[in-house]
Amino acid sequence: MIINKEPPPLPPNTDADLVSLTAIMLQKDPERRPTVWMLLEKDCIKEHVQAFLEQEQQVQILDVCPKKQEHDSSLQLDKEEKVEN
């Protein structure tokens, strides 16, 4: 479809970065289309990737925290049992 026809226009309220990104990705000449590495260098993509990575890091921290709390609680119970004995 890209080679034979013009892509349909994006809605008027579409973000300018998305319009620009779409235009370069839908170049008729495949040689002029950016590689994924070129796309990753675009500021708008970098921002989204950075935000995603930060969110993932927070999720990983949250995943570890309950396990740490469970571990700490288990250690506390072990200490209490030893004191009682």
Phi and psi in degrees as a GROMACS rama.xvg file:
@    title "Ramachandran Plot"
@    xaxis  label "Phi"
@    yaxis  label "Psi"
@TYPE xy
-60.1256  -41.8595  ILE-2
-74.3447  -34.7709  ILE-3
-88.9788  -33.0222  ASN-4
-130.961  161.346  LYS-5
-76.9614  141.417  GLU-6
-68.914  152.895  PRO-7
-64.1606  149.78  PRO-8
-67.6138  149.872  PRO-9
-78.8751  156.327  LEU-10
-56.3215  150.44  PRO-11
-59.2619  -28.1029  PRO-12
-90.5229  12.9124  ASN-13
-69.4661  137.782  THR-14
-55.3147  138.671  ASP-15
-59.568  -38.2129  ALA-16
-62.6199  -40.1611  ASP-17
-67.7369  -39.073  LEU-18
-60.9175  -47.1176  VAL-19
-63.1491  -46.1901  SER-20
-61.1913  -44.2027  LEU-21
-62.1869  -42.3309  THR-22
-60.9755  -43.8047  ALA-23
-73.547  -29.6336  ILE-24
-75.9582  -23.7309  MET-25
-103.444  28.3794  LEU-26
-57.9793  138.121  GLN-27
-64.8909  -39.5948  LYS-28
-83.2287  113.056  ASP-29
-55.284  -30.4061  PRO-30
-67.3415  -22.3989  GLU-31
-91.7937  -9.38659  ARG-32
-74.6027  141.953  ARG-33
-73.2788  151.742  PRO-34
-80.1584  168.492  THR-35
-60.6763  -34.4681  VAL-36
-67.2952  -37.1342  TRP-37
-66.5459  -40.3353  MET-38
-63.6437  -37.6232  LEU-39
-66.2821  -17.3642  LEU-40
-84.1231  -11.6011  GLU-41
-70.4311  135.437  LYS-42
-56.4065  -42.8479  ASP-43
-64.4879  -33.9729  CYS-44
-74.2905  -43.5731  ILE-45
-55.1316  -43.918  LYS-46
-60.0704  -44.3238  GLU-47
-69.5737  -39.2065  HIS-48
-64.6633  -44.1448  VAL-49
-60.8772  -44.9567  GLN-50
-62.7916  -41.0692  ALA-51
-62.461  -45.7983  PHE-52
-64.5478  -39.4463  LEU-53
-64.2097  -41.0057  GLU-54
-65.0506  -42.7041  GLN-55
-62.2434  -39.6151  GLU-56
-63.6516  -40.9298  GLN-57
-64.6134  -39.9295  GLN-58
-63.5347  -42.4483  VAL-59
-63.1589  -39.9151  GLN-60
-64.3984  -43.135  ILE-61
-64.8283  -35.7812  LEU-62
-65.2043  -35.4014  ASP-63
-77.9239  -37.2564  VAL-64
-56.807  -48.6981  CYS-65
-61.5938  -36.1482  PRO-66
-65.4805  -39.8835  LYS-67
-65.4208  -42.8002  LYS-68
-62.5428  -41.8788  GLN-69
-61.6597  -42.749  GLU-70
-63.3413  -45.8343  HIS-71
-62.3657  -40.8938  ASP-72
-64.3239  -40.4354  SER-73
-62.8722  -42.4786  SER-74
-63.7305  -40.8067  LEU-75
-63.4606  -41.7874  GLN-76
-63.2021  -41.3664  LEU-77
-60.483  -43.2339  ASP-78
-63.6537  -42.6769  LYS-79
-64.5239  -40.1435  GLU-80
-64.862  -38.8301  GLU-81
-66.9511  -38.1112  LYS-82
-65.5622  -40.6393  VAL-83
-65.8943  -32.8612  GLU-84
